[in-house]
Amino acid sequence: MTRSTWVHWQGEIVRKEDAIAQGYGQSARYVSGVHSDTMDATINHVDGKTYDSKSKFRAATKAHGYIEVGNEKLAPRKFGPPKLSKQERTQHIRQAIEQLRARG
């Protein structure tokens, strides 16, 4: 799928390149917010069906009680080991060893 700029030219919405070839000038207005409903075929893991329509994909997801995520801001994650004293680390290691021995 390629991206293009679309303009309103002589009563129609056409690719800007095509409008330029036809004498595009000041009378053409840019069209903003035009998004296609089509997408590459994608499996919706909620129902196992394949969709090539964004709206149908979202409708199926919503119908099963799920929400679509991806643009929300997540809280920053803290990386690295937890800050433990030597005594706390020793206690955690002992507990882990005891749990492993209990499995036997």
Distance bins in CASP14 RR format, pairs under 12 A and 6 or more apart:
PFRMAT RR
TARGET T0000
AUTHOR 0000-0000-0000
RMODE 2
METHOD distances of the structure
MODEL  1
1 35 0 0 0 0 0 1 0 0 0 0 0
1 36 0 0 0 0 1 0 0 0 0 0 0
1 38 0 0 0 0 1 0 0 0 0 0 0
1 39 1 0 0 1 0 0 0 0 0 0 0
1 40 1 0 0 1 0 0 0 0 0 0 0
1 41 0 0 0 0 0 1 0 0 0 0 0
1 52 0 0 0 0 0 1 0 0 0 0 0
2 15 0 0 0 0 0 1 0 0 0 0 0
2 17 0 0 0 0 0 1 0 0 0 0 0
2 36 0 0 0 0 0 1 0 0 0 0 0
3 15 0 0 0 0 0 1 0 0 0 0 0
3 16 0 0 0 0 0 1 0 0 0 0 0
3 34 0 0 0 0 0 1 0 0 0 0 0
3 35 0 0 0 0 0 1 0 0 0 0 0
3 36 0 0 0 0 0 1 0 0 0 0 0
4 13 0 0 0 0 0 1 0 0 0 0 0
4 14 0 0 0 0 1 0 0 0 0 0 0
4 15 1 0 1 0 0 0 0 0 0 0 0
4 16 1 0 0 1 0 0 0 0 0 0 0
4 17 1 0 0 1 0 0 0 0 0 0 0
4 18 0 0 0 0 1 0 0 0 0 0 0
4 19 0 0 0 0 0 1 0 0 0 0 0
4 31 0 0 0 0 0 1 0 0 0 0 0
4 34 0 0 0 0 0 1 0 0 0 0 0
4 36 0 0 0 0 0 1 0 0 0 0 0
5 13 0 0 0 0 0 1 0 0 0 0 0
5 14 0 0 0 0 0 1 0 0 0 0 0
5 15 1 0 0 1 0 0 0 0 0 0 0
5 16 1 0 1 0 0 0 0 0 0 0 0
5 17 0 0 0 0 1 0 0 0 0 0 0
5 18 0 0 0 0 0 1 0 0 0 0 0
5 19 0 0 0 0 1 0 0 0 0 0 0
5 20 0 0 0 0 0 1 0 0 0 0 0
5 24 0 0 0 0 0 1 0 0 0 0 0
5 28 0 0 0 0 0 1 0 0 0 0 0
5 30 1 0 0 1 0 0 0 0 0 0 0
5 31 0 0 0 0 1 0 0 0 0 0 0
5 32 0 0 0 0 0 1 0 0 0 0 0
5 33 0 0 0 0 0 1 0 0 0 0 0
5 34 0 0 0 0 0 1 0 0 0 0 0
6 12 0 0 0 0 1 0 0 0 0 0 0
6 13 1 0 1 0 0 0 0 0 0 0 0
6 14 1 0 0 1 0 0 0 0 0 0 0
6 15 1 0 0 1 0 0 0 0 0 0 0
6 16 1 0 0 1 0 0 0 0 0 0 0
6 17 0 0 0 0 0 1 0 0 0 0 0
6 18 0 0 0 0 1 0 0 0 0 0 0
6 19 0 0 0 0 1 0 0 0 0 0 0
6 24 0 0 0 0 0 1 0 0 0 0 0
6 28 0 0 0 0 0 1 0 0 0 0 0
6 29 0 0 0 0 0 1 0 0 0 0 0
6 30 1 0 0 1 0 0 0 0 0 0 0
6 31 1 0 1 0 0 0 0 0 0 0 0
6 32 0 0 0 0 1 0 0 0 0 0 0
6 33 0 0 0 0 1 0 0 0 0 0 0
6 34 1 0 1 0 0 0 0 0 0 0 0
6 35 0 0 0 0 0 1 0 0 0 0 0
6 36 0 0 0 0 0 1 0 0 0 0 0
7 13 1 0 0 1 0 0 0 0 0 0 0
7 14 1 0 0 1 0 0 0 0 0 0 0
7 15 1 0 0 1 0 0 0 0 0 0 0
7 16 1 0 1 0 0 0 0 0 0 0 0
7 17 0 0 0 0 1 0 0 0 0 0 0
7 18 0 0 0 0 1 0 0 0 0 0 0
7 19 1 0 1 0 0 0 0 0 0 0 0
7 20 0 0 0 0 1 0 0 0 0 0 0
7 22 0 0 0 0 0 1 0 0 0 0 0
7 23 0 0 0 0 0 1 0 0 0 0 0
7 24 1 0 0 1 0 0 0 0 0 0 0
7 25 0 0 0 0 1 0 0 0 0 0 0
7 26 0 0 0 0 0 1 0 0 0 0 0
7 27 0 0 0 0 1 0 0 0 0 0 0
7 28 1 0 1 0 0 0 0 0 0 0 0
7 29 1 0 0 1 0 0 0 0 0 0 0
7 30 1 0 1 0 0 0 0 0 0 0 0
7 31 1 0 0 1 0 0 0 0 0 0 0
7 32 0 0 0 0 0 1 0 0 0 0 0
7 34 0 0 0 0 0 1 0 0 0 0 0
8 14 0 0 0 0 1 0 0 0 0 0 0
8 15 0 0 0 0 0 1 0 0 0 0 0
8 16 0 0 0 0 0 1 0 0 0 0 0
8 19 0 0 0 0 1 0 0 0 0 0 0
8 24 0 0 0 0 0 1 0 0 0 0 0
8 25 0 0 0 0 0 1 0 0 0 0 0
8 27 0 0 0 0 1 0 0 0 0 0 0
8 28 1 0 0 1 0 0 0 0 0 0 0
8 29 1 0 1 0 0 0 0 0 0 0 0
8 30 1 0 0 1 0 0 0 0 0 0 0
8 31 1 0 1 0 0 0 0 0 0 0 0
8 32 0 0 0 0 0 1 0 0 0 0 0
8 34 0 0 0 0 1 0 0 0 0 0 0
9 15 0 0 0 0 1 0 0 0 0 0 0
9 16 0 0 0 0 1 0 0 0 0 0 0
9 17 0 0 0 0 0 1 0 0 0 0 0
9 18 1 0 0 1 0 0 0 0 0 0 0
9 19 1 0 1 0 0 0 0 0 0 0 0
9 20 0 0 0 0 1 0 0 0 0 0 0
9 21 0 0 0 0 0 1 0 0 0 0 0
9 22 1 0 0 1 0 0 0 0 0 0 0
9 23 0 0 0 0 1 0 0 0 0 0 0
9 24 1 0 0 1 0 0 0 0 0 0 0
9 25 0 0 0 0 1 0 0 0 0 0 0
9 26 0 0 0 0 0 1 0 0 0 0 0
9 27 1 0 0 1 0 0 0 0 0 0 0
9 28 1 0 1 0 0 0 0 0 0 0 0
9 29 0 0 0 0 1 0 0 0 0 0 0
9 30 0 0 0 0 0 1 0 0 0 0 0
9 31 0 0 0 0 1 0 0 0 0 0 0
10 18 0 0 0 0 0 1 0 0 0 0 0
10 19 0 0 0 0 1 0 0 0 0 0 0
10 22 1 0 0 1 0 0 0 0 0 0 0
10 23 0 0 0 0 1 0 0 0 0 0 0
10 24 0 0 0 0 1 0 0 0 0 0 0
10 25 0 0 0 0 0 1 0 0 0 0 0
10 27 0 0 0 0 1 0 0 0 0 0 0
10 28 0 0 0 0 1 0 0 0 0 0 0
10 29 0 0 0 0 0 1 0 0 0 0 0
11 19 0 0 0 0 0 1 0 0 0 0 0
11 27 0 0 0 0 0 1 0 0 0 0 0
11 28 0 0 0 0 1 0 0 0 0 0 0
11 29 0 0 0 0 1 0 0 0 0 0 0
11 31 0 0 0 0 0 1 0 0 0 0 0
12 18 0 0 0 0 1 0 0 0 0 0 0
12 19 0 0 0 0 1 0 0 0 0 0 0
12 22 0 0 0 0 0 1 0 0 0 0 0
12 28 0 0 0 0 0 1 0 0 0 0 0
12 29 0 0 0 0 0 1 0 0 0 0 0
12 31 0 0 0 0 0 1 0 0 0 0 0
13 19 0 0 0 0 1 0 0 0 0 0 0
13 28 0 0 0 0 0 1 0 0 0 0 0
13 29 0 0 0 0 0 1 0 0 0 0 0
13 30 0 0 0 0 0 1 0 0 0 0 0
13 31 1 0 1 0 0 0 0 0 0 0 0
13 32 0 0 0 0 0 1 0 0 0 0 0
13 33 0 0 0 0 0 1 0 0 0 0 0
13 34 1 0 0 1 0 0 0 0 0 0 0
13 36 0 0 0 0 0 1 0 0 0 0 0
14 20 0 0 0 0 1 0 0 0 0 0 0
14 21 0 0 0 0 1 0 0 0 0 0 0
14 22 0 0 0 0 1 0 0 0 0 0 0
14 23 0 0 0 0 0 1 0 0 0 0 0
14 24 0 0 0 0 1 0 0 0 0 0 0
14 28 0 0 0 0 1 0 0 0 0 0 0
14 29 0 0 0 0 0 1 0 0 0 0 0
14 30 0 0 0 0 0 1 0 0 0 0 0
14 31 0 0 0 0 1 0 0 0 0 0 0
14 34 0 0 0 0 0 1 0 0 0 0 0
15 21 0 0 0 0 1 0 0 0 0 0 0
15 22 0 0 0 0 0 1 0 0 0 0 0
15 24 0 0 0 0 0 1 0 0 0 0 0
15 28 0 0 0 0 0 1 0 0 0 0 0
15 31 0 0 0 0 0 1 0 0 0 0 0
15 34 0 0 0 0 0 1 0 0 0 0 0
16 22 0 0 0 0 0 1 0 0 0 0 0
16 23 0 0 0 0 0 1 0 0 0 0 0
16 24 1 0 0 1 0 0 0 0 0 0 0
16 25 0 0 0 0 0 1 0 0 0 0 0
16 28 0 0 0 0 1 0 0 0 0 0 0
16 29 0 0 0 0 0 1 0 0 0 0 0
16 30 0 0 0 0 1 0 0 0 0 0 0
16 31 0 0 0 0 1 0 0 0 0 0 0
17 23 0 0 0 0 0 1 0 0 0 0 0
17 24 0 0 0 0 1 0 0 0 0 0 0
18 24 0 0 0 0 1 0 0 0 0 0 0
18 28 0 0 0 0 0 1 0 0 0 0 0
19 25 1 0 0 1 0 0 0 0 0 0 0
19 26 0 0 0 0 0 1 0 0 0 0 0
19 27 0 0 0 0 1 0 0 0 0 0 0
19 28 1 0 1 0 0 0 0 0 0 0 0
19 29 0 0 0 0 0 1 0 0 0 0 0
19 30 0 0 0 0 0 1 0 0 0 0 0
19 31 0 0 0 0 0 1 0 0 0 0 0
20 28 0 0 0 0 1 0 0 0 0 0 0
22 28 0 0 0 0 1 0 0 0 0 0 0
24 30 0 0 0 0 0 1 0 0 0 0 0
35 54 0 0 0 0 1 0 0 0 0 0 0
35 55 0 0 0 0 0 1 0 0 0 0 0
36 52 0 0 0 0 0 1 0 0 0 0 0
36 53 0 0 0 0 1 0 0 0 0 0 0
36 54 0 0 0 0 1 0 0 0 0 0 0
36 55 0 0 0 0 0 1 0 0 0 0 0
37 51 0 0 0 0 0 1 0 0 0 0 0
37 52 0 0 0 0 1 0 0 0 0 0 0
37 53 1 0 1 0 0 0 0 0 0 0 0
37 54 1 0 1 0 0 0 0 0 0 0 0
37 55 1 0 1 0 0 0 0 0 0 0 0
37 56 0 0 0 0 1 0 0 0 0 0 0
37 57 0 0 0 0 1 0 0 0 0 0 0
37 58 0 0 0 0 0 1 0 0 0 0 0
37 59 0 0 0 0 0 1 0 0 0 0 0
38 51 0 0 0 0 0 1 0 0 0 0 0
38 52 1 0 1 0 0 0 0 0 0 0 0
38 53 1 0 0 1 0 0 0 0 0 0 0
38 54 1 0 0 1 0 0 0 0 0 0 0
38 55 0 0 0 0 0 1 0 0 0 0 0
38 56 0 0 0 0 0 1 0 0 0 0 0
38 57 0 0 0 0 0 1 0 0 0 0 0
39 50 0 0 0 0 0 1 0 0 0 0 0
39 51 1 0 0 1 0 0 0 0 0 0 0
39 52 1 0 0 1 0 0 0 0 0 0 0
39 53 1 0 0 1 0 0 0 0 0 0 0
39 54 1 0 1 0 0 0 0 0 0 0 0
39 55 0 0 0 0 0 1 0 0 0 0 0
39 56 0 0 0 0 0 1 0 0 0 0 0
39 57 1 0 0 1 0 0 0 0 0 0 0
39 58 0 0 0 0 0 1 0 0 0 0 0
40 50 0 0 0 0 0 1 0 0 0 0 0
40 51 0 0 0 0 1 0 0 0 0 0 0
40 52 1 0 0 1 0 0 0 0 0 0 0
40 53 0 0 0 0 0 1 0 0 0 0 0
40 54 0 0 0 0 0 1 0 0 0 0 0
40 57 0 0 0 0 0 1 0 0 0 0 0
41 49 0 0 0 0 0 1 0 0 0 0 0
41 50 1 0 1 0 0 0 0 0 0 0 0
41 51 1 0 0 1 0 0 0 0 0 0 0
41 52 1 0 1 0 0 0 0 0 0 0 0
41 53 0 0 0 0 1 0 0 0 0 0 0
41 54 0 0 0 0 0 1 0 0 0 0 0
41 56 0 0 0 0 0 1 0 0 0 0 0
41 57 0 0 0 0 0 1 0 0 0 0 0
42 48 0 0 0 0 0 1 0 0 0 0 0
42 49 0 0 0 0 1 0 0 0 0 0 0
42 50 1 0 0 1 0 0 0 0 0 0 0
42 51 1 0 1 0 0 0 0 0 0 0 0
42 52 1 0 0 1 0 0 0 0 0 0 0
42 53 0 0 0 0 1 0 0 0 0 0 0
42 54 0 0 0 0 1 0 0 0 0 0 0
42 56 0 0 0 0 0 1 0 0 0 0 0
42 57 1 0 0 1 0 0 0 0 0 0 0
42 58 0 0 0 0 0 1 0 0 0 0 0
42 60 0 0 0 0 0 1 0 0 0 0 0
42 61 0 0 0 0 0 1 0 0 0 0 0
42 68 0 0 0 0 0 1 0 0 0 0 0
43 49 1 0 0 1 0 0 0 0 0 0 0
43 50 1 0 1 0 0 0 0 0 0 0 0
43 51 1 0 0 1 0 0 0 0 0 0 0
43 52 0 0 0 0 0 1 0 0 0 0 0
43 57 0 0 0 0 1 0 0 0 0 0 0
43 60 0 0 0 0 0 1 0 0 0 0 0
43 61 0 0 0 0 0 1 0 0 0 0 0
44 50 1 0 0 1 0 0 0 0 0 0 0
44 51 1 0 1 0 0 0 0 0 0 0 0
44 52 0 0 0 0 0 1 0 0 0 0 0
44 53 0 0 0 0 0 1 0 0 0 0 0
44 54 0 0 0 0 0 1 0 0 0 0 0
44 56 0 0 0 0 1 0 0 0 0 0 0
44 57 1 0 1 0 0 0 0 0 0 0 0
44 58 0 0 0 0 1 0 0 0 0 0 0
44 59 0 0 0 0 1 0 0 0 0 0 0
44 60 1 0 1 0 0 0 0 0 0 0 0
44 61 1 0 0 1 0 0 0 0 0 0 0
44 62 0 0 0 0 0 1 0 0 0 0 0
44 63 0 0 0 0 0 1 0 0 0 0 0
44 64 0 0 0 0 1 0 0 0 0 0 0
44 66 0 0 0 0 1 0 0 0 0 0 0
44 68 0 0 0 0 1 0 0 0 0 0 0
45 51 0 0 0 0 0 1 0 0 0 0 0
45 57 0 0 0 0 0 1 0 0 0 0 0
45 60 0 0 0 0 0 1 0 0 0 0 0
45 61 0 0 0 0 1 0 0 0 0 0 0
45 64 0 0 0 0 0 1 0 0 0 0 0
45 66 0 0 0 0 1 0 0 0 0 0 0
45 68 0 0 0 0 0 1 0 0 0 0 0
46 57 0 0 0 0 1 0 0 0 0 0 0
46 58 0 0 0 0 0 1 0 0 0 0 0
46 59 0 0 0 0 0 1 0 0 0 0 0
46 60 1 0 0 1 0 0 0 0 0 0 0
46 61 1 0 1 0 0 0 0 0 0 0 0
46 62 0 0 0 0 1 0 0 0 0 0 0
46 63 0 0 0 0 1 0 0 0 0 0 0
46 64 1 0 1 0 0 0 0 0 0 0 0
46 65 0 0 0 0 1 0 0 0 0 0 0
46 66 1 0 1 0 0 0 0 0 0 0 0
46 67 0 0 0 0 0 1 0 0 0 0 0
46 68 0 0 0 0 0 1 0 0 0 0 0
47 56 0 0 0 0 0 1 0 0 0 0 0
47 57 0 0 0 0 0 1 0 0 0 0 0
47 59 0 0 0 0 0 1 0 0 0 0 0
47 60 1 0 1 0 0 0 0 0 0 0 0
47 61 0 0 0 0 1 0 0 0 0 0 0
47 62 0 0 0 0 0 1 0 0 0 0 0
47 63 0 0 0 0 1 0 0 0 0 0 0
47 64 1 0 0 1 0 0 0 0 0 0 0
47 65 0 0 0 0 0 1 0 0 0 0 0
47 66 0 0 0 0 0 1 0 0 0 0 0
48 57 0 0 0 0 0 1 0 0 0 0 0
48 60 0 0 0 0 1 0 0 0 0 0 0
48 61 0 0 0 0 0 1 0 0 0 0 0
48 64 0 0 0 0 0 1 0 0 0 0 0
49 56 0 0 0 0 1 0 0 0 0 0 0
49 57 0 0 0 0 1 0 0 0 0 0 0
49 59 0 0 0 0 0 1 0 0 0 0 0
49 60 1 0 0 1 0 0 0 0 0 0 0
49 61 0 0 0 0 0 1 0 0 0 0 0
49 63 0 0 0 0 0 1 0 0 0 0 0
49 64 0 0 0 0 0 1 0 0 0 0 0
50 56 0 0 0 0 0 1 0 0 0 0 0
50 57 0 0 0 0 1 0 0 0 0 0 0
50 60 0 0 0 0 0 1 0 0 0 0 0
51 57 1 0 1 0 0 0 0 0 0 0 0
51 58 0 0 0 0 1 0 0 0 0 0 0
51 59 0 0 0 0 1 0 0 0 0 0 0
51 60 1 0 0 1 0 0 0 0 0 0 0
51 61 0 0 0 0 1 0 0 0 0 0 0
53 59 0 0 0 0 1 0 0 0 0 0 0
53 60 0 0 0 0 1 0 0 0 0 0 0
54 60 0 0 0 0 0 1 0 0 0 0 0
54 61 0 0 0 0 0 1 0 0 0 0 0
54 68 0 0 0 0 1 0 0 0 0 0 0
55 61 0 0 0 0 0 1 0 0 0 0 0
55 62 0 0 0 0 0 1 0 0 0 0 0
55 68 0 0 0 0 0 1 0 0 0 0 0
56 62 0 0 0 0 0 1 0 0 0 0 0
56 63 0 0 0 0 0 1 0 0 0 0 0
57 63 0 0 0 0 0 1 0 0 0 0 0
57 64 0 0 0 0 0 1 0 0 0 0 0
57 66 0 0 0 0 0 1 0 0 0 0 0
57 68 0 0 0 0 1 0 0 0 0 0 0
58 64 0 0 0 0 0 1 0 0 0 0 0
58 65 0 0 0 0 0 1 0 0 0 0 0
58 66 0 0 0 0 1 0 0 0 0 0 0
58 67 0 0 0 0 1 0 0 0 0 0 0
58 68 1 0 1 0 0 0 0 0 0 0 0
58 69 0 0 0 0 0 1 0 0 0 0 0
59 65 0 0 0 0 0 1 0 0 0 0 0
59 66 0 0 0 0 0 1 0 0 0 0 0
59 68 0 0 0 0 0 1 0 0 0 0 0
60 66 0 0 0 0 1 0 0 0 0 0 0
60 68 0 0 0 0 0 1 0 0 0 0 0
61 67 1 0 0 1 0 0 0 0 0 0 0
61 68 1 0 1 0 0 0 0 0 0 0 0
61 69 0 0 0 0 0 1 0 0 0 0 0
62 68 1 0 0 1 0 0 0 0 0 0 0
81 88 0 0 0 0 0 1 0 0 0 0 0
81 89 0 0 0 0 1 0 0 0 0 0 0
81 92 0 0 0 0 0 1 0 0 0 0 0
82 88 0 0 0 0 1 0 0 0 0 0 0
82 89 0 0 0 0 1 0 0 0 0 0 0
82 92 0 0 0 0 1 0 0 0 0 0 0
83 89 0 0 0 0 0 1 0 0 0 0 0
84 90 0 0 0 0 1 0 0 0 0 0 0
84 91 0 0 0 0 1 0 0 0 0 0 0
84 92 1 0 0 1 0 0 0 0 0 0 0
84 93 0 0 0 0 0 1 0 0 0 0 0
85 91 0 0 0 0 1 0 0 0 0 0 0
85 92 0 0 0 0 0 1 0 0 0 0 0
86 92 0 0 0 0 0 1 0 0 0 0 0
86 93 0 0 0 0 0 1 0 0 0 0 0
87 93 0 0 0 0 0 1 0 0 0 0 0
87 94 0 0 0 0 0 1 0 0 0 0 0
88 94 0 0 0 0 0 1 0 0 0 0 0
88 95 0 0 0 0 0 1 0 0 0 0 0
89 95 0 0 0 0 0 1 0 0 0 0 0
89 96 0 0 0 0 0 1 0 0 0 0 0
90 96 0 0 0 0 0 1 0 0 0 0 0
90 97 0 0 0 0 0 1 0 0 0 0 0
91 97 0 0 0 0 0 1 0 0 0 0 0
91 98 0 0 0 0 0 1 0 0 0 0 0
92 98 0 0 0 0 0 1 0 0 0 0 0
92 99 0 0 0 0 0 1 0 0 0 0 0
93 99 0 0 0 0 0 1 0 0 0 0 0
93 100 0 0 0 0 0 1 0 0 0 0 0
94 100 0 0 0 0 0 1 0 0 0 0 0
94 101 0 0 0 0 0 1 0 0 0 0 0
95 101 0 0 0 0 0 1 0 0 0 0 0
95 102 0 0 0 0 0 1 0 0 0 0 0
96 102 0 0 0 0 0 1 0 0 0 0 0
96 103 0 0 0 0 0 1 0 0 0 0 0
97 103 0 0 0 0 0 1 0 0 0 0 0
98 104 0 0 0 0 0 1 0 0 0 0 0
END
